[in-house]
Amino acid sequence: MTRPLSARVHRSGMVFSAALTLIAGAVWAAHHAVQAAHYGSHTGSRLAAVWGVTFLLLALQTVLYHCERTRRPSARARRQLDALHVAVLVPVYNEDPGYLRLGLESFLAQTRRPDSVHVVDDGSTSGDYADVRDWWTTAAAAAGIDTTWERQSNSGKRHAQAAAVRASAGADIYVTVDSDSCLAPNAIEEILLPFAKARIQSVAGIVLATNHRTNLLTRLTDLWFTTGQLTDRSALSAMGSVLVNSGPLAAYRAAVIRDNLDSYLNETFMGRPVMFSDDSLLTLYALLRGKTVQQPSAVVFTALPEKASHFARMYLRWMRGSTIRSLWRLKYLPVTGYAYWAHLIRWFTVALSTTVLGWLFLIEPIRYGDRPPASFLLVPVLIGQAQALRYLGVIRSDERIRSRAVTWLLMPLAVLASWTVLRAMRWYGMATCARTGWGTRQNGAEVTLDQSAPTVAFVDQDTVQLPRIPLKKLYDPDTEQTLTTPLPAR
């Protein structure tokens, strides 16, 4: 049996110590900056208070995200989980056929296969995927996976998911994926484990990039996105209060989706149907029933935007959806819950940091002639590098640690983008949140699988050979060897 693309999140006390050290350095830099600046006593004391609050929140988050643990239920609980009917929902719209097939093949390589997979083509204009459909129907039947494949007129991702839900009325757990999701071999097995606790209503997986080394944009996006999952979302998970699951991989108790299907399909904002932010709405439904967590050992690979225009459309969609979802959280989440206050604090820090940034770099120089010292620029970089140490803790089968270290060193660029371009886009997205259309893939797939890359074969659990699929060279962290052929089973 060969080994497909995989990854794991490594935990280390040394990473925790290094993060605290870098944050302490940021505290020192902020203190030095306040002391060195020629501000009046009132401004200086206010800045000191701002930095004090900021670093208290950072310290709390740092402790919490290191408290997140991979759920490991008992043998009896595992047997109960094995008896559940797990249905995978796959909405498809103008996806690259190579990525679609890559994802479907990854279902066959699972250590715990899904019981059923339901593909819904939401009226794609770039093709009908006949070759992929024919192959998948045959392969799924041979693997003992019930499957359906239907095509509907273009109605949006939510309606495609709803069609898949109706095709799997007997499911106990719904696993939602994107059409370019490629699951690590144990992803389904691992994402089910937290459901051994009755209070757990949804589980988020860890999303990594398939094409992370394509260009500078994909490297920065992978660094930023992975770090966010392993800091902000991990901290929320430690408290059972994840606010947003990711589209490439999440799991829900079936009742969370079924009982809210009508509301899910008919959400409106300012009289307009909402076409995006579907994952955050499903997570909100789950939060209202119990706890929402992240399982760090459940990994999925997805294609990131490779062009700035594609990234901009995606990010603006996220920010518009985040604004709408924030209003719903304020309205529906219980004030006594941690999720409510975590959400409120998040927006408080965004507003505070934007205000301080404007004050230091606009008001002080223009109104009072005081320029902030260079130490201020060091603070966000040190914080970013500290948090991005979590990125180095992700061990991938297709990449050496030195390559990941190169990406980690790009964090100053990610911080600069976050404080400038992304911040401006965030506020623009908030101001234009009434634009509720999807906005991407309208003219076909925006990212395609590199057909010239080296290949690795997925082999199913009965050692039935499947067609080879394009992937990068594999790196085995256990033997520290780069492989040009798949590893044998261990």
NUBAMI-602798 format. One line per field, with one value per residue (C-alpha): residue number from 1; chain; x, y, z. Coordinates in nm, 3 decimals. Layout:
N
num: NUM,...;
chaine: A,...;
X: X,...;
Y: Y,...;
Z: Z,...;
***
This chain:
490
num: 1,2,3,4,5,6,7,8,9,10,11,12,13,14,15,16,17,18,19,20,21,22,23,24,25,26,27,28,29,30,31,32,33,34,35,36,37,38,39,40,41,42,43,44,45,46,47,48,49,50,51,52,53,54,55,56,57,58,59,60,61,62,63,64,65,66,67,68,69,70,71,72,73,74,75,76,77,78,79,80,81,82,83,84,85,86,87,88,89,90,91,92,93,94,95,96,97,98,99,100,101,102,103,104,105,106,107,108,109,110,111,112,113,114,115,116,117,118,119,120,121,122,123,124,125,126,127,128,129,130,131,132,133,134,135,136,137,138,139,140,141,142,143,144,145,146,147,148,149,150,151,152,153,154,155,156,157,158,159,160,161,162,163,164,165,166,167,168,169,170,171,172,173,174,175,176,177,178,179,180,181,182,183,184,185,186,187,188,189,190,191,192,193,194,195,196,197,198,199,200,201,202,203,204,205,206,207,208,209,210,211,212,213,214,215,216,217,218,219,220,221,222,223,224,225,226,227,228,229,230,231,232,233,234,235,236,237,238,239,240,241,242,243,244,245,246,247,248,249,250,251,252,253,254,255,256,257,258,259,260,261,262,263,264,265,266,267,268,269,270,271,272,273,274,275,276,277,278,279,280,281,282,283,284,285,286,287,288,289,290,291,292,293,294,295,296,297,298,299,300,301,302,303,304,305,306,307,308,309,310,311,312,313,314,315,316,317,318,319,320,321,322,323,324,325,326,327,328,329,330,331,332,333,334,335,336,337,338,339,340,341,342,343,344,345,346,347,348,349,350,351,352,353,354,355,356,357,358,359,360,361,362,363,364,365,366,367,368,369,370,371,372,373,374,375,376,377,378,379,380,381,382,383,384,385,386,387,388,389,390,391,392,393,394,395,396,397,398,399,400,401,402,403,404,405,406,407,408,409,410,411,412,413,414,415,416,417,418,419,420,421,422,423,424,425,426,427,428,429,430,431,432,433,434,435,436,437,438,439,440,441,442,443,444,445,446,447,448,449,450,451,452,453,454,455,456,457,458,459,460,461,462,463,464,465,466,467,468,469,470,471,472,473,474,475,476,477,478,479,480,481,482,483,484,485,486,487,488,489,490;
chaine: A,A,A,A,A,A,A,A,A,A,A,A,A,A,A,A,A,A,A,A,A,A,A,A,A,A,A,A,A,A,A,A,A,A,A,A,A,A,A,A,A,A,A,A,A,A,A,A,A,A,A,A,A,A,A,A,A,A,A,A,A,A,A,A,A,A,A,A,A,A,A,A,A,A,A,A,A,A,A,A,A,A,A,A,A,A,A,A,A,A,A,A,A,A,A,A,A,A,A,A,A,A,A,A,A,A,A,A,A,A,A,A,A,A,A,A,A,A,A,A,A,A,A,A,A,A,A,A,A,A,A,A,A,A,A,A,A,A,A,A,A,A,A,A,A,A,A,A,A,A,A,A,A,A,A,A,A,A,A,A,A,A,A,A,A,A,A,A,A,A,A,A,A,A,A,A,A,A,A,A,A,A,A,A,A,A,A,A,A,A,A,A,A,A,A,A,A,A,A,A,A,A,A,A,A,A,A,A,A,A,A,A,A,A,A,A,A,A,A,A,A,A,A,A,A,A,A,A,A,A,A,A,A,A,A,A,A,A,A,A,A,A,A,A,A,A,A,A,A,A,A,A,A,A,A,A,A,A,A,A,A,A,A,A,A,A,A,A,A,A,A,A,A,A,A,A,A,A,A,A,A,A,A,A,A,A,A,A,A,A,A,A,A,A,A,A,A,A,A,A,A,A,A,A,A,A,A,A,A,A,A,A,A,A,A,A,A,A,A,A,A,A,A,A,A,A,A,A,A,A,A,A,A,A,A,A,A,A,A,A,A,A,A,A,A,A,A,A,A,A,A,A,A,A,A,A,A,A,A,A,A,A,A,A,A,A,A,A,A,A,A,A,A,A,A,A,A,A,A,A,A,A,A,A,A,A,A,A,A,A,A,A,A,A,A,A,A,A,A,A,A,A,A,A,A,A,A,A,A,A,A,A,A,A,A,A,A,A,A,A,A,A,A,A,A,A,A,A,A,A,A,A,A,A,A,A,A,A,A,A,A,A,A,A,A,A,A,A,A,A,A,A,A,A,A,A,A,A,A,A,A,A,A,A,A,A,A,A,A,A,A,A,A,A,A,A,A,A,A,A,A,A,A,A,A,A,A,A,A,A;
X: 0.000,0.143,0.136,-0.064,-0.004,-0.025,0.069,0.063,0.075,0.373,0.358,0.668,0.738,1.029,0.785,0.577,0.886,1.001,0.658,0.655,1.009,0.917,0.604,0.813,1.042,0.742,0.638,0.987,0.983,0.646,0.763,1.080,0.880,0.644,0.939,1.140,0.855,0.811,0.446,0.279,0.214,-0.153,-0.085,0.199,-0.011,-0.296,-0.057,0.086,-0.266,-0.343,-0.029,-0.096,-0.444,-0.318,-0.045,-0.273,-0.507,-0.211,-0.080,-0.426,-0.456,-0.106,-0.184,-0.520,-0.396,-0.130,-0.406,-0.583,-0.551,-0.629,-0.932,-0.860,-1.173,-1.184,-1.197,-1.568,-1.637,-1.442,-1.662,-1.970,-1.822,-1.748,-2.119,-2.223,-2.324,-2.086,-2.194,-1.961,-2.123,-1.938,-2.079,-1.913,-1.914,-1.666,-1.396,-1.078,-1.134,-0.786,-0.852,-1.198,-1.062,-0.775,-1.026,-1.247,-0.945,-0.853,-1.188,-1.088,-0.758,-0.919,-0.837,-1.207,-1.395,-1.714,-2.033,-2.162,-2.043,-2.286,-2.164,-2.385,-2.282,-2.438,-2.483,-2.116,-2.061,-1.709,-1.809,-2.014,-1.726,-1.850,-1.512,-1.465,-1.824,-1.794,-1.464,-1.587,-1.912,-1.718,-1.441,-1.686,-1.889,-1.572,-1.475,-1.820,-1.908,-2.265,-2.262,-2.486,-2.396,-2.654,-2.658,-2.890,-2.941,-2.709,-2.856,-2.551,-2.335,-2.595,-2.857,-2.603,-2.527,-2.898,-2.948,-2.669,-2.833,-3.163,-2.982,-2.844,-3.139,-3.007,-2.669,-2.557,-2.264,-2.225,-1.872,-1.864,-1.578,-1.500,-1.461,-1.082,-1.039,-0.784,-0.811,-0.510,-0.547,-0.678,-0.881,-1.229,-1.121,-0.969,-1.246,-1.500,-1.320,-1.446,-1.806,-1.751,-1.855,-2.228,-2.188,-1.969,-2.184,-1.924,-1.555,-1.320,-1.025,-0.686,-0.660,-0.323,-0.245,-0.187,-0.018,0.160,0.494,0.355,0.448,0.496,0.122,0.045,0.335,0.216,-0.147,-0.056,0.157,-0.115,-0.404,-0.229,-0.102,-0.453,-0.599,-0.333,-0.350,-0.686,-0.903,-0.703,-0.755,-1.131,-1.131,-0.975,-1.292,-1.529,-1.618,-1.485,-1.666,-1.595,-1.527,-1.343,-1.515,-1.247,-1.315,-1.570,-1.805,-2.147,-2.401,-2.669,-2.941,-2.744,-2.788,-3.122,-3.309,-3.182,-3.196,-3.480,-3.314,-2.979,-3.122,-3.322,-3.086,-3.124,-2.949,-3.102,-3.358,-3.098,-3.022,-2.684,-2.477,-2.157,-2.044,-2.212,-1.951,-1.981,-2.361,-2.344,-2.095,-2.334,-2.613,-2.377,-2.274,-2.637,-2.667,-2.340,-1.965,-1.766,-1.403,-1.109,-0.930,-0.562,-0.500,-0.771,-0.590,-0.711,-0.526,-0.687,-0.594,-0.518,-0.562,-0.258,-0.347,-0.400,-0.739,-0.865,-0.737,-0.900,-1.241,-1.210,-1.100,-1.370,-1.627,-1.491,-1.502,-1.854,-1.969,-1.787,-1.972,-2.313,-2.232,-2.115,-2.459,-2.621,-2.379,-2.457,-2.825,-2.837,-2.535,-2.601,-2.426,-2.320,-2.117,-1.745,-1.809,-2.010,-1.730,-1.454,-1.636,-1.683,-1.317,-1.208,-1.391,-1.269,-0.907,-0.964,-1.115,-0.849,-0.554,-0.693,-0.747,-0.398,-0.245,-0.426,-0.335,0.036,0.096,-0.149,-0.271,0.054,0.277,0.028,-0.125,0.164,0.473,0.565,0.677,0.660,1.000,1.110,1.053,0.682,0.739,0.919,0.625,0.380,0.667,0.780,0.422,0.371,0.693,0.598,0.257,0.396,0.617,0.306,0.349,0.686,0.511,0.325,0.516,0.424,0.506,0.591,0.815,1.133,1.148,1.399,1.146,0.888,1.148,1.194,0.820,0.824,1.088,0.836,0.619,0.723,0.570,0.251,0.237,0.286,0.009,-0.219,-0.171,-0.215,-0.380,-0.586,-0.693,-0.820,-0.996,-1.153,-1.313,-1.414,-1.574,-1.764,-1.886,-2.004,-2.146,-2.479,-2.311,-2.405,-2.308,-2.040,-1.804,-1.557,-1.538,-1.793,-1.577,-1.443,-1.178,-0.931,-0.669,-0.571,-0.374,-0.018,-0.021,0.359,0.428,0.566,0.296,0.210,-0.048,-0.328,-0.400,-0.717,-0.741,-0.792,-0.475,-0.674,-0.451,-0.602,-0.488,-0.187,-0.244,-0.016,0.156,0.485,0.777,0.721,0.941,0.924,0.999,1.062,1.350,1.444,1.445,1.297,1.111,1.060,0.845,0.574,0.666,0.577,0.319,0.445;
Y: 0.000,0.340,0.660,0.963,1.326,1.368,1.600,1.618,1.897,1.853,1.998,2.113,2.288,2.459,2.622,2.745,2.888,3.056,3.211,3.353,3.485,3.666,3.810,3.929,4.094,4.267,4.392,4.534,4.697,4.858,4.985,5.122,5.291,5.461,5.582,5.699,5.887,6.256,6.221,6.412,6.236,6.181,6.030,5.819,5.678,5.601,5.420,5.224,5.119,5.014,4.802,4.654,4.538,4.410,4.197,4.059,3.937,3.795,3.614,3.465,3.349,3.199,2.995,2.882,2.765,2.557,2.401,2.259,1.882,1.617,1.422,1.052,0.861,0.517,0.193,0.159,0.511,0.437,0.136,0.355,0.608,0.331,0.242,0.593,0.657,0.923,1.105,1.336,1.632,1.750,2.059,2.127,2.440,2.507,2.307,2.190,1.819,1.732,1.874,1.717,1.373,1.420,1.480,1.187,0.957,1.068,0.933,0.588,0.604,0.679,0.461,0.504,0.532,0.735,0.531,0.750,1.033,1.268,1.489,1.770,1.967,2.311,2.383,2.413,2.600,2.468,2.103,1.812,1.603,1.293,1.117,1.187,1.083,0.754,0.670,0.767,0.570,0.254,0.313,0.394,0.080,-0.132,0.027,-0.031,0.338,0.436,0.735,0.968,1.222,1.471,1.793,2.084,2.430,2.687,2.778,2.829,2.616,2.591,2.446,2.197,2.089,2.065,1.833,1.613,1.616,1.502,1.219,1.097,1.115,0.833,0.991,1.046,1.275,1.509,1.587,1.898,1.945,2.166,2.032,2.081,1.918,1.637,1.457,1.320,0.939,0.952,1.274,1.120,0.885,1.175,1.429,1.183,1.131,1.445,1.330,1.072,1.360,1.425,1.801,1.829,1.945,2.028,1.965,2.170,2.018,2.178,2.320,2.323,2.428,2.183,2.453,2.640,2.669,2.797,3.162,3.426,3.483,3.117,3.095,3.402,3.288,2.942,3.095,3.340,3.093,2.803,3.028,3.165,2.817,2.706,3.021,3.200,2.896,2.663,2.905,2.907,2.528,2.490,2.655,2.462,2.782,2.768,3.046,2.945,2.603,2.587,2.479,2.229,2.003,2.014,1.765,1.817,1.608,1.548,1.721,2.049,2.071,1.895,2.094,2.425,2.348,2.585,2.875,2.787,2.803,3.121,3.351,3.713,4.037,4.374,4.191,4.005,3.631,3.555,3.331,3.309,3.253,2.912,2.749,3.019,2.987,2.610,2.667,2.913,2.654,2.408,2.660,2.717,2.342,2.278,2.291,2.342,2.228,2.178,1.845,1.923,1.569,1.594,1.747,1.846,2.000,2.263,2.490,2.853,3.150,3.194,3.542,3.863,3.925,3.580,3.631,3.974,3.837,3.554,3.781,4.039,3.760,3.644,3.996,4.063,3.731,3.795,4.125,3.968,3.673,3.904,4.062,3.719,3.618,3.930,3.856,3.482,3.367,3.354,3.632,3.377,3.177,3.215,3.237,3.559,3.739,3.595,3.729,4.070,4.091,4.007,4.308,4.524,4.444,4.512,4.852,4.932,4.839,5.038,5.341,5.324,5.277,5.586,5.788,5.704,5.736,6.014,6.224,6.245,6.340,6.581,6.740,6.730,6.673,6.352,6.055,5.711,5.548,5.251,5.028,5.040,4.866,4.585,4.500,4.346,4.163,3.998,3.901,3.762,3.559,3.424,3.307,3.170,2.929,2.713,2.697,2.528,2.266,2.130,1.833,1.763,1.455,1.664,1.929,1.954,2.168,2.406,2.494,2.572,2.780,2.991,3.055,3.135,3.402,3.574,3.664,4.034,4.059,3.890,4.132,4.431,4.308,4.242,4.590,4.769,4.601,4.342,4.594,4.830,4.540,4.435,4.774,4.794,4.450,4.566,4.875,4.670,4.372,4.414,4.270,3.914,3.737,3.467,3.635,3.359,3.084,3.259,3.199,2.854,2.713,2.973,2.722,2.407,2.104,2.095,1.802,1.808,1.740,1.402,1.148,0.919,0.643,0.617,0.254,0.161,-0.053,-0.373,-0.297,-0.230,-0.013,0.320,0.563,0.776,1.137,1.444,1.542,1.692,1.474,1.316,1.385,1.132,1.308,0.974,0.873,1.226,1.108,1.260,0.996,0.965,0.655,0.593,0.457,0.097,0.038,0.011;
Z: 0.000,-0.095,0.103,-0.022,0.066,0.443,0.728,1.105,1.363,1.596,1.946,2.130,2.459,2.281,2.037,2.332,2.502,2.183,2.130,2.482,2.432,2.113,2.270,2.565,2.311,2.158,2.503,2.553,2.209,2.277,2.615,2.458,2.183,2.426,2.636,2.337,2.167,2.247,2.341,2.618,2.947,2.866,2.523,2.659,2.940,2.702,2.468,2.758,2.856,2.498,2.472,2.815,2.715,2.380,2.533,2.802,2.529,2.334,2.639,2.705,2.345,2.352,2.661,2.522,2.184,2.355,2.566,2.259,2.250,1.991,2.107,2.180,2.289,2.447,2.247,2.326,2.201,1.884,1.816,1.855,1.613,1.363,1.363,1.254,0.895,0.764,0.448,0.254,0.076,-0.237,-0.411,-0.748,-0.961,-1.243,-1.067,-1.236,-1.320,-1.193,-0.846,-0.835,-0.916,-0.669,-0.391,-0.484,-0.492,-0.141,-0.013,-0.135,0.056,0.394,0.696,0.782,0.458,0.436,0.411,0.130,-0.093,-0.264,-0.549,-0.677,-0.984,-0.939,-1.309,-1.406,-1.732,-1.792,-1.851,-1.720,-1.570,-1.753,-1.740,-1.370,-1.294,-1.479,-1.313,-0.966,-0.988,-1.073,-0.815,-0.533,-0.602,-0.595,-0.262,-0.109,-0.087,-0.171,-0.402,-0.596,-0.862,-0.977,-1.173,-1.098,-1.241,-1.086,-0.747,-0.525,-0.297,-0.020,-0.252,-0.387,-0.030,0.045,-0.252,-0.115,0.230,0.082,-0.095,0.239,0.474,0.696,0.776,1.136,1.051,0.755,0.638,0.424,0.177,-0.120,-0.471,-0.453,-0.110,-0.088,0.246,0.430,0.468,0.826,0.797,0.831,1.110,1.305,1.250,1.392,1.725,1.907,1.848,2.123,2.352,2.323,2.360,2.049,1.757,1.493,1.427,1.208,1.025,0.959,0.607,0.429,0.073,-0.210,-0.420,-0.141,-0.324,-0.654,-0.599,-0.330,-0.293,-0.221,0.026,0.216,0.211,0.336,0.616,0.717,0.695,0.869,1.148,1.202,1.237,1.485,1.698,1.690,1.610,1.835,2.125,2.059,2.026,2.371,2.504,2.275,2.092,1.734,1.545,1.185,1.036,0.706,0.386,0.277,0.577,0.859,1.021,1.180,1.362,1.103,1.303,1.302,0.925,0.879,1.144,1.006,0.635,0.555,0.739,0.579,0.227,0.279,0.470,0.361,0.450,0.368,0.158,-0.050,-0.044,0.114,-0.114,0.093,0.455,0.455,0.683,0.948,0.948,0.995,1.277,1.439,1.426,1.594,1.862,1.955,2.031,2.212,2.161,1.843,1.829,1.598,1.555,1.477,1.347,1.075,0.777,0.433,0.139,-0.082,-0.372,-0.279,-0.513,-0.735,-0.864,-0.669,-0.832,-0.728,-0.372,-0.352,-0.451,-0.201,0.084,0.021,0.024,0.360,0.507,0.386,0.524,0.851,0.893,0.839,1.060,1.340,1.354,1.386,1.662,1.860,1.821,1.881,2.084,2.460,2.650,2.911,2.660,2.588,2.213,2.252,2.435,2.220,1.915,2.079,2.184,1.830,1.688,1.977,1.894,1.522,1.600,1.862,1.641,1.349,1.572,1.720,1.374,1.244,1.551,1.547,1.175,1.085,1.378,1.576,1.278,1.119,1.428,1.675,1.459,1.643,1.438,1.602,1.663,1.455,1.758,1.687,1.355,1.535,1.762,1.507,1.335,1.660,1.743,1.392,1.404,1.747,1.630,1.304,1.498,1.489,1.111,1.164,1.375,1.070,0.928,0.564,0.361,0.054,0.209,0.414,0.726,0.564,0.295,0.562,0.747,0.432,0.427,0.802,0.735,0.505,0.804,0.801,0.453,0.576,0.872,0.642,0.412,0.709,0.855,0.522,0.224,0.413,0.675,0.406,0.234,0.564,0.616,0.250,0.281,0.587,0.406,0.106,0.295,0.115,-0.198,-0.120,-0.443,-0.459,-0.707,-0.804,-1.069,-1.283,-1.591,-1.504,-1.271,-1.143,-1.024,-1.213,-1.103,-1.232,-1.469,-1.506,-1.137,-1.023,-0.943,-0.658,-0.667,-0.415,-0.334,-0.155,0.157,-0.041,-0.245,-0.561,-0.780,-0.879,-1.151,-1.068,-0.972,-0.998,-0.673,-0.566,-0.453,-0.116,0.184,0.465,0.798,0.970,0.739,0.626,0.265,-0.048,-0.246,-0.617,-0.567,-0.308,0.032,0.115,0.385,0.741;
***
